[in-house]
């Protein structure tokens, strides 16, 4: 797997974990209430998109070998 895909995957994973924490845990909901809750919401979806991009890049790298 190329280095770029690994880095993108790790960034996506950390964004998705932050988004999960901000939306689905008690501490996260207390910290990010009402309009501030958009930050973890968008981090969650950005993380999912970045993970998908990293997986696609990894698949392309494996197929090209």
NUBA-149042 format. One record per atom (N, C-alpha, C, CB): x, y, z; atom name. Coordinates in Angstrom, 3 decimals. Glycine has a CB too. Example, Ala and Ser with C-alpha at 12.3 -4.5 7.8 and 13.67 -1.06 7.14 Angstrom:
! NUBA-149042
13.190,-5.690,7.800,N
12.300,-4.500,7.800,CA
13.200,-3.300,7.800,C
11.308,-4.473,9.046,CB
12.850,-2.250,7.080,N
13.670,-1.060,7.140,CA
12.900,0.030,7.870,C
14.084,-0.598,5.725,CB
END
This chain:
! NUBA-149042
0.852,-1.173,0.000,N
0.000,0.000,0.000,CA
0.897,1.235,0.000,C
-0.969,-0.001,1.226,CB
0.600,2.181,-0.848,N
1.456,3.367,-0.894,CA
1.368,4.189,0.392,C
1.078,4.236,-2.086,CB
2.419,4.921,0.639,N
2.492,5.731,1.847,CA
1.363,6.756,1.916,C
3.833,6.436,1.919,CB
1.025,7.342,0.788,N
-0.051,8.344,0.774,CA
-1.377,7.732,1.222,C
-0.202,8.953,-0.634,CB
-1.663,6.515,0.778,N
-2.911,5.862,1.173,CA
-2.937,5.582,2.673,C
-3.101,4.557,0.393,CB
-1.800,5.199,3.218,N
-1.732,4.937,4.661,CA
-1.954,6.228,5.448,C
-0.368,4.309,5.039,CB
-1.331,7.308,5.003,N
-1.497,8.590,5.690,CA
-2.942,9.072,5.593,C
-0.545,9.645,5.101,CB
-3.534,8.965,4.412,N
-4.934,9.365,4.235,CA
-5.838,8.501,5.115,C
-5.355,9.247,2.743,CB
-5.557,7.204,5.185,N
-6.354,6.307,6.016,CA
-6.266,6.710,7.493,C
-5.887,4.852,5.831,CB
-5.063,7.007,7.977,N
-4.905,7.373,9.383,CA
-5.594,8.700,9.706,C
-3.424,7.457,9.738,CB
-5.505,9.659,8.805,N
-6.205,10.932,9.012,CA
-7.717,10.702,9.004,C
-5.808,11.966,7.917,CB
-8.193,9.895,8.066,N
-9.621,9.589,8.012,CA
-10.102,8.853,9.249,C
-9.928,8.768,6.785,CB
-9.276,7.915,9.721,N
-9.643,7.162,10.920,CA
-9.732,8.080,12.136,C
-8.629,6.040,11.179,CB
-8.750,8.974,12.283,N
-8.798,9.872,13.435,CA
-9.981,10.849,13.335,C
-7.477,10.651,13.552,CB
-10.293,11.321,12.130,N
-11.453,12.208,11.972,CA
-12.746,11.460,12.275,C
-11.501,12.792,10.544,CB
-12.856,10.220,11.807,N
-14.062,9.435,12.064,CA
-14.202,9.118,13.556,C
-14.036,8.133,11.244,CB
-13.098,8.810,14.214,N
-13.163,8.537,15.653,CA
-13.562,9.789,16.433,C
-11.811,8.011,16.160,CB
-13.016,10.935,16.033,N
-13.417,12.187,16.674,CA
-14.901,12.455,16.454,C
-12.583,13.358,16.137,CB
-15.361,12.246,15.232,N
-16.771,12.449,14.927,CA
-17.667,11.522,15.725,C
-17.016,12.250,13.456,CB
-17.239,10.260,15.850,N
-18.020,9.312,16.652,CA
-18.066,9.770,18.108,C
-17.420,7.886,16.553,CB
-16.923,10.163,18.628,N
-16.873,10.616,20.015,CA
-17.787,11.822,20.214,C
-15.428,10.966,20.419,CB
-17.729,12.777,19.298,N
-18.510,13.997,19.441,CA
-20.006,13.786,19.311,C
-18.070,14.989,18.432,CB
-20.415,12.747,18.567,N
-21.844,12.522,18.343,CA
-22.450,11.464,19.252,C
-22.069,12.131,16.922,CB
-21.686,10.440,19.582,N
-22.287,9.261,20.191,CA
-21.845,8.966,21.616,C
-21.994,8.096,19.361,CB
-21.090,9.863,22.232,N
-20.739,9.659,23.635,CA
-21.284,10.814,24.464,C
-19.202,9.534,23.811,CB
-21.488,10.560,25.716,N
-22.032,11.581,26.607,CA
-21.079,12.771,26.722,C
-22.307,10.987,27.994,CB
-19.802,12.497,26.890,N
-18.815,13.584,27.012,CA
-18.760,14.419,25.730,C
-17.413,13.008,27.330,CB
-18.835,13.772,24.600,N
-18.806,14.493,23.331,CA
-20.034,15.349,23.124,C
-18.672,13.529,22.193,CB
-21.193,14.822,23.500,N
-22.424,15.609,23.353,CA
-22.445,16.799,24.298,C
-23.647,14.732,23.603,CB
-21.817,16.651,25.472,N
-21.740,17.789,26.398,CA
-20.788,18.847,25.840,C
-21.269,17.325,27.810,CB
-19.665,18.403,25.296,N
-18.654,19.338,24.774,CA
-19.125,20.028,23.496,C
-17.339,18.600,24.506,CB
-19.773,19.293,22.614,N
-20.224,19.842,21.332,CA
-21.744,19.798,21.265,C
-19.604,19.059,20.143,CB
-22.388,20.756,21.915,N
-23.847,20.782,21.925,CA
-24.365,21.723,20.836,C
-24.373,21.217,23.311,CB
-25.577,21.551,20.451,N
-26.309,22.362,19.479,CA
-25.494,22.647,18.219,C
-26.731,23.667,20.115,CB
-25.232,23.902,17.902,N
-24.574,24.243,16.639,CA
-23.118,23.781,16.589,C
-24.638,25.738,16.415,CB
-22.460,23.686,17.728,N
-21.080,23.204,17.742,CA
-21.029,21.722,17.369,C
-20.440,23.432,19.129,CB
-22.166,21.044,17.416,N
-22.236,19.635,17.045,CA
-21.986,19.399,15.571,C
-23.573,19.077,17.417,CB
-21.971,20.472,14.778,N
-21.674,20.314,13.354,CA
-20.215,19.913,13.140,C
-21.981,21.613,12.596,CB
-19.331,20.286,14.046,N
-17.913,19.962,13.897,CA
-17.701,18.449,13.904,C
-17.090,20.620,15.020,CB
-18.173,17.721,14.919,N
-17.995,16.269,14.861,CA
-18.819,15.617,13.756,C
-18.360,15.654,16.190,CB
-19.956,16.200,13.407,N
-20.766,15.639,12.330,CA
-19.994,15.642,11.017,C
-22.075,16.424,12.178,CB
-19.411,16.781,10.667,N
-18.658,16.859,9.427,CA
-17.348,16.086,9.510,C
-18.383,18.304,9.075,CB
-16.742,16.029,10.688,N
-15.523,15.228,10.857,CA
-15.831,13.754,10.622,C
-14.919,15.433,12.270,CB
-16.987,13.287,11.096,N
-17.398,11.898,10.896,CA
-17.490,11.565,9.412,C
-18.745,11.634,11.580,CB
-18.193,12.422,8.664,N
-18.376,12.149,7.234,CA
-17.096,12.364,6.439,C
-19.478,13.030,6.671,CB
-16.303,13.346,6.814,N
-15.014,13.535,6.137,CA
-14.105,12.337,6.386,C
-14.328,14.836,6.617,CB
-14.139,11.808,7.598,N
-13.347,10.624,7.915,CA
-13.763,9.423,7.087,C
-13.465,10.296,9.384,CB
-15.058,9.233,6.924,N
-15.555,8.116,6.118,CA
-15.124,8.264,4.667,C
-17.086,8.024,6.207,CB
-15.206,9.481,4.137,N
-14.793,9.721,2.748,CA
-13.295,9.478,2.595,C
-15.151,11.165,2.309,CB
-12.491,9.956,3.530,N
-11.050,9.756,3.446,CA
-10.675,8.280,3.556,C
-10.349,10.550,4.532,CB
-11.351,7.538,4.407,N
-11.090,6.098,4.506,CA
-11.431,5.416,3.191,C
-11.901,5.468,5.664,CB
-12.548,5.793,2.587,N
-12.926,5.203,1.299,CA
-11.891,5.521,0.220,C
-14.310,5.710,0.864,CB
-11.400,6.752,0.198,N
-10.379,7.137,-0.781,CA
-9.100,6.330,-0.553,C
-10.081,8.657,-0.694,CB
-8.717,6.151,0.693,N
-7.506,5.382,1.000,CA
-7.651,3.925,0.570,C
-7.192,5.457,2.500,CB
-8.824,3.355,0.785,N
-9.055,1.969,0.368,CA
-8.991,1.854,-1.153,C
-10.421,1.463,0.885,CB
-9.585,2.796,-1.843,N
-9.544,2.782,-3.314,CA
-8.106,2.916,-3.804,C
-10.418,3.923,-3.900,CB
-7.332,3.825,-3.201,N
-5.930,3.969,-3.590,CA
-5.143,2.693,-3.318,C
-5.294,5.141,-2.850,CB
-5.433,2.050,-2.201,N
-4.766,0.786,-1.886,CA
-5.100,-0.311,-2.880,C
-5.139,0.336,-0.497,CB
-6.355,-0.379,-3.268,N
-6.772,-1.378,-4.256,CA
-6.108,-1.105,-5.590,C
-8.302,-1.387,-4.417,CB
-6.048,0.146,-6.001,N
-5.388,0.496,-7.261,CA
-3.906,0.123,-7.202,C
-5.553,2.007,-7.563,CB
-3.260,0.368,-6.070,N
-1.838,0.032,-5.940,CA
-1.617,-1.472,-6.019,C
-1.280,0.572,-4.620,CB
-2.503,-2.246,-5.432,N
-2.368,-3.705,-5.467,CA
-2.625,-4.234,-6.873,C
-3.337,-4.364,-4.467,CB
-3.606,-3.692,-7.556,N
-3.932,-4.148,-8.914,CA
-2.803,-3.808,-9.888,C
-5.256,-3.513,-9.394,CB
-2.160,-2.648,-9.718,N
-1.084,-2.250,-10.609,CA
0.157,-3.118,-10.470,C
-0.725,-0.824,-10.359,CB
0.316,-3.772,-9.318,N
1.478,-4.643,-9.136,CA
1.303,-5.820,-9.966,C
1.688,-5.044,-7.699,CB
END
